[in-house]
Amino acid sequence: MFSRLSGALFRAILVAVVICIPALILPDTSSDTAQIVALMALFGFALTLFEYASVYPGLIEFRDAPPFNRIRFMSLFLTVGLLSLAVQSQYHASTLTRLIEVLGTTVASSIDVPYSPVRLLQLALPADASLHQVALVRTAAGMAYLISLLTLGYFVIVMRIMGWPQAHTKFNVWVNLPTFDPTAGGDVVERLRRDAWFNIALGFLLPFLIPAVLKLVSVSFVIVTLEVPHTMIWMVTAWAFLPASLFMRGIALARVAQMIENKRLASGASDYLPA
């Protein structure tokens, strides 16, 4: 009980720290922005604490199948942190910020072609945006895209080499997939594979859809601009992190479906063995 509570408290603190990173790093953070960040950090802290302190599953998937959520958290932490440092380089340049800028620019240059996600994200900027702002968004997109690719690659390596999710303990479908109802109807394996392909397809489309939705919202409802540093950091983070997270979920669901099918085949074969 104590280990569960301490682990939940530690995770909750880490989530709150990630939410506060841009406000802590960027020099020009207004009091209103600081209050909003504090409120969001408190909400993230409470949600993570209650989720991991509870014995029964709630909303977070693969809670007892490490390192799935740890990989996603590290991806989010690196994306938010490095993008915040990239923005800080506009105020106080250093060797680290210059390195981040060079890496982001290099990756963005290699994928910045017509109709690419990076080009569409730049088009979400206002028509009168400065060249400096366009370059900053381009660099941030390249860095975030690189982190998302490394995250997917690392997860595939962990799954293949370490035998995730059954590397150390048995996999409990109910605990690790609390939002999946196996009694909803239809074959469980087919439903899992259908959900897996849906997540992979959505993860592929989101980098193209997010800039379009951002532009539509800015024109039709409220002004959401990437020229504001905090907005830019979180929008670019969502642009890269959400698709990578959906890809990981799709791959994980396909892996679970394959495990269930293999278990069925093994059980069926054992029924025909001689006594």
C-alpha positions in Angstrom: 0.0 0.0 0.0 2.8 2.4 0.9 4.8 1.6 -2.2 1.7 2.2 -4.4 1.0 5.6 -2.8 4.7 6.7 -2.9 4.9 5.7 -6.6 1.7 7.5 -7.4 2.9 10.6 -5.6 6.2 10.5 -7.5 4.5 10.2 -10.8 2.1 13.0 -10.0 4.9 15.3 -9.1 6.7 14.5 -12.4 3.5 15.2 -14.4 3.1 18.6 -12.6 6.7 19.5 -13.3 6.3 18.7 -17.1 3.3 21.0 -17.2 5.3 23.8 -15.5 8.4 23.5 -17.6 7.7 26.3 -20.2 6.6 28.7 -17.4 9.8 27.9 -15.5 12.2 28.3 -18.5 10.7 31.2 -20.5 11.6 34.6 -19.0 8.5 36.5 -20.1 5.7 34.6 -18.3 2.8 36.8 -17.3 0.9 36.3 -14.0 -2.2 35.2 -15.8 -0.2 32.5 -17.7 1.4 31.4 -14.5 -2.0 31.0 -12.8 -3.4 28.9 -15.7 -0.2 26.8 -15.7 -0.5 26.2 -11.9 -4.2 25.2 -12.3 -3.4 22.7 -15.1 -0.4 21.3 -13.1 -2.7 20.8 -10.1 -5.3 19.0 -12.3 -2.6 16.8 -13.8 -1.1 16.1 -10.3 -4.5 15.1 -8.9 -5.5 12.9 -11.9 -2.2 11.0 -11.9 -2.2 10.6 -8.1 -5.8 9.2 -7.9 -5.2 7.0 -11.0 -2.0 5.3 -9.8 -3.0 5.2 -6.1 -6.2 3.4 -6.8 -6.2 -0.4 -6.8 -8.8 -0.6 -9.6 -8.1 0.7 -13.1 -9.6 4.0 -14.3 -8.6 5.8 -17.4 -4.9 5.3 -18.0 -4.1 2.4 -20.2 -1.2 -0.1 -19.8 -0.8 1.0 -16.2 0.8 -2.2 -15.1 2.7 -2.9 -18.4 5.9 -0.9 -18.1 7.6 0.8 -19.8 4.8 1.9 -22.1 3.7 4.9 -20.2 7.2 5.7 -19.1 8.3 5.9 -22.8 5.4 8.3 -23.5 6.2 10.4 -20.5 9.9 10.7 -21.5 8.8 11.7 -25.0 6.5 14.4 -23.6 9.2 15.6 -21.2 11.9 15.8 -23.9 9.6 17.5 -26.3 8.3 20.2 -23.9 11.8 20.7 -22.4 13.7 21.0 -25.7 11.1 23.2 -27.3 11.2 25.5 -24.3 14.9 25.7 -24.6 14.6 26.4 -28.3 12.3 29.4 -27.5 14.6 30.5 -24.7 17.5 30.8 -27.2 15.7 33.8 -28.6 16.4 35.5 -25.3 19.6 33.9 -23.9 21.6 31.9 -26.4 23.8 29.1 -25.2 25.7 26.1 -26.6 22.8 23.8 -25.7 20.1 26.0 -27.3 22.2 26.4 -30.4 22.6 22.6 -30.6 18.8 22.2 -30.3 18.3 24.8 -33.0 20.7 23.1 -35.4 19.1 19.7 -34.9 15.6 20.9 -35.3 16.5 23.0 -38.4 18.3 20.0 -40.0 15.4 17.6 -39.4 12.8 20.2 -40.6 14.8 20.9 -43.7 14.8 17.2 -44.7 11.1 16.9 -44.4 10.0 20.4 -45.3 8.5 19.6 -48.7 5.2 20.8 -50.2 2.1 19.3 -48.4 4.3 17.8 -45.6 3.2 18.1 -42.0 6.0 20.6 -41.3 4.9 22.8 -44.2 1.3 22.7 -43.2 2.2 23.7 -39.6 4.0 26.7 -40.9 1.0 27.6 -43.0 -1.0 27.8 -39.7 0.9 31.0 -38.9 -0.7 34.3 -39.8 0.1 35.7 -43.2 2.0 38.6 -41.7 4.2 36.4 -39.5 7.9 37.4 -39.5 10.6 35.2 -41.0 12.0 34.8 -37.6 8.8 33.4 -36.2 8.4 31.0 -39.2 12.0 29.8 -38.7 11.3 29.2 -34.9 8.1 27.2 -35.6 10.0 25.2 -38.3 12.8 24.4 -35.9 10.4 23.4 -33.1 8.5 21.2 -35.6 11.7 19.4 -36.7 12.8 18.8 -33.1 9.4 17.5 -32.0 9.2 15.3 -35.1 12.6 13.8 -34.4 11.7 13.0 -30.8 8.4 11.3 -31.9 10.3 9.1 -34.4 12.9 8.1 -31.8 10.1 7.3 -29.4 8.4 5.0 -31.8 11.7 3.3 -32.7 12.6 2.7 -29.1 9.1 1.3 -28.3 9.4 -1.1 -31.2 12.8 -2.2 -30.0 11.5 -2.8 -26.4 8.5 -4.7 -27.7 10.6 -7.0 -30.0 13.7 -7.6 -28.0 12.3 -7.5 -24.4 9.1 -9.3 -25.2 6.8 -6.5 -24.1 4.3 -6.7 -22.5 5.0 -10.2 -20.9 8.7 -9.6 -20.2 8.4 -9.9 -16.4 4.8 -10.4 -15.3 1.5 -11.7 -16.8 -0.5 -9.2 -18.8 -3.9 -8.4 -17.3 -6.2 -7.1 -20.0 -8.8 -5.7 -17.6 -6.2 -3.6 -15.6 -4.2 -2.4 -18.6 -7.2 -1.8 -21.0 -9.8 -0.3 -18.6 -11.7 1.4 -21.4 -12.0 -1.7 -23.5 -15.1 -3.8 -22.9 -14.6 -7.4 -23.9 -18.3 -8.2 -23.5 -19.5 -5.4 -25.9 -20.0 -7.9 -28.7 -17.9 -9.5 -31.5 -14.7 -11.3 -31.4 -12.2 -9.7 -29.0 -9.2 -10.3 -31.3 -10.9 -8.7 -34.3 -12.1 -5.7 -32.2 -8.6 -5.2 -30.9 -7.1 -5.3 -34.4 -9.7 -3.0 -35.7 -9.0 -0.5 -32.9 -5.2 -0.9 -33.6 -5.6 -0.1 -37.2 -7.9 2.9 -36.4 -5.3 4.3 -34.0 -2.5 3.8 -36.5 -4.5 5.5 -39.3 -5.5 8.4 -37.0 -1.8 8.8 -35.9 -0.8 9.0 -39.5 -3.4 11.6 -40.3 -3.2 13.9 -37.2 0.0 15.7 -38.3 -1.9 16.8 -41.4 -5.2 17.5 -39.6 -4.0 19.5 -36.6 -2.6 22.5 -38.6 -5.9 22.6 -40.6 -8.0 22.5 -37.5 -5.8 25.2 -35.9 -6.2 27.4 -38.9 -10.0 26.8 -39.0 -10.4 27.6 -35.3 -8.3 30.7 -35.6 -10.4 32.0 -38.5 -13.9 31.0 -37.4 -13.9 31.1 -33.6 -11.0 32.5 -31.6 -7.6 33.6 -32.4 -5.1 30.8 -31.6 -1.7 31.9 -32.8 1.6 30.1 -32.8 3.3 33.5 -32.3 2.7 33.2 -28.6 5.6 31.2 -27.1 3.6 29.1 -24.7 0.9 28.4 -27.3 3.5 27.4 -29.8 5.3 25.0 -27.5 2.1 23.2 -26.5 0.6 23.1 -30.0 3.8 21.8 -31.6 4.1 19.3 -28.7 0.5 18.1 -29.4 1.2 18.0 -33.1 4.1 15.5 -32.6 3.2 13.7 -29.4 -0.4 12.7 -30.1 0.3 10.9 -33.3 3.3 9.1 -31.8 1.1 8.1 -28.8 -1.6 6.8 -31.1 0.9 4.9 -33.1 2.2 3.3 -29.9 -1.3 2.5 -28.8 -2.1 0.9 -32.1 1.0 -1.2 -32.1 0.3 -2.3 -28.5 -3.3 -3.3 -29.2 -2.1 -5.3 -32.2 0.4 -7.0 -29.9 -2.3 -7.8 -27.3 -4.5 -9.2 -30.0 -1.7 -11.4 -31.3 -1.1 -12.7 -27.7 -4.7 -13.6 -27.2 -4.8 -15.4 -30.6 -1.6 -17.3 -29.7 -3.2 -18.3 -26.4 -6.3 -19.6 -28.1 -4.2 -21.6 -30.6 -2.1 -23.1 -27.7 -5.2 -24.0 -25.8 -6.9 -25.6 -28.8 -3.8 -27.6 -29.6 -3.6 -28.9 -26.0 -7.1 -30.2 -26.3 -6.0 -32.8 -28.9 -2.9 -34.0 -27.1 -3.2 -37.6 -25.8 -3.8 -38.1 -22.1 
